[in-house]
Amino acid sequence: MDFMPRITDANDRTTEKFPKLREQLLCPLLTKHYIYPLINDRDPTLMVKLMDKNSPMLLDTGAHVSVLPKSLLAEIINLPPQGHANRHVKVFEGKEVMLHGPVNIKIKICGLEIVHPFYYVDADIPAIGGYDLM
């Protein structure tokens, strides 16, 4: 298991330079639940705070922009008028979808609080944190 992350115990060194230096494998379970606070076993989702509402968010490095369902956005802010800007994006099989926005939303993710532009769509989708958020 040479590819596993390792931590060094500074109190117990066992090398030539440091006679008591000892390396230990960093448990993958520890990495998953404490370093990367994911909430799902299969999908890279985590709990975020959008404005003052807790919500699960799917992290998607393949998505160029972050997208929220219109229903969730309506719960946290007054929706802007329909004359707002739009953006066309391609999804699976080359189909094109029109996103509304962006709308600047305060998000707290992994202890970091920022204001980030989110697009929204009137569809039953999870909140998606795209590459622009990461």
Order of alpha helices (4+ residues) and beta strands (2+ residues): beta-beta-beta-beta-beta-alpha-beta-beta-beta-beta
